[in-house]
């Protein structure tokens, strides 16, 4: 038994944020019924076709779900959705602003009809305020929350390489559902809550926000280096490879100088004596460290860093991540079925001893229509 076995989630979802939230619930054993448009389904199915003809986004977000293709604007099919909601524990939607209300799926109405239902609405900017009706794709929300202004080099801002606004919103929707289920156990009542991508990502920008509000300037863009700590970032070795190291305090700095750079006198140099000084003089610091690394290959440097207990990493590409020895040694890859056949699939990140992860297939559009219709007592799809 997985923790959410017996919980039914109906999700009118698309793209990334809501599917990310519901996949986490499905991984924990919830029955997730994904409502899709007849024919094309969730438009994330067509973002790309790189996974044996399937979209990488869709493969990532939709294992362990049942696909029910419904035209929710057709009266007979809308009635089916109402019947599903009467049996559900959770309803999740990330439709365009106001769309749920126009469909009669507003939180107030749903809770009046189903007092134990948990209703989660995911939006771009929230259900009020001047930005309520703006379209809110991931990159647009990144821009509004200042993420590209913090990411990149001093000369060029950059977006993140993953959809952080969608992931942030989906993460808080997931945790919101869990907390609402826990609260329902105590009160017997459901509840409605909303998560906006803007609010979620603004929370993730917390450190730069407070730094700017109280310090008067925003953290500088420093590429792959830390904006406030030095040395913390990439350094080139004698073989041309790049290693990352991170010094968190003056004690580690002294150890780096003595045991890795083999120049203990550097620790007392006035320009490097504290983190503030090291940050102010980071160009000089980089030159000193890379000069010490120039006779050494990256393997030797990493060995020295490990021996000195200095945090370090390699800069890996995504193909290298896929074959990472840590993933392999810990058995972090599983397999799921899909319309394109078996696919590798990462296991859920929460590991519980003795619990087998759920890895049910990724559904085709409307794959579960016949079974769900029969479950509800229908011989065929109504108009």
Secondary structure, DSSP 8 states (H G I E B T S, - for coil): --TTTT-EEEEE--TTHHHHHHHHHHHTT-EEEEEE-TTT-SGGGGS--TBTTB-HHHHHH-BTEEEEE--TTSHHHHHHHHHHHHH-SEEEE--STTHHHHTT--HHHHHHH-TT-EEEEEESS-SSSTTTTS---HHHHHHHTTHHHHSB-SS-B---SS-HHHHHHHHHHHHHHHHHHHHHHHHS--EEEEEEHHHHHHHHTHHHHHHHHHHSS-----TTS-SS-SSEEEEE-TTS-EEEEE--SHHHHHHIIIIISS-GGGGG-GGGSSHHHHHHTHHHHHHHHHHHHTTS-HHHHHHHHHHTT-EEEE---HHHHHT-HHHHHTT-EEEE--TTS-EEEE--S---TT-------B--TTTTHHHHHHHTT-SS---
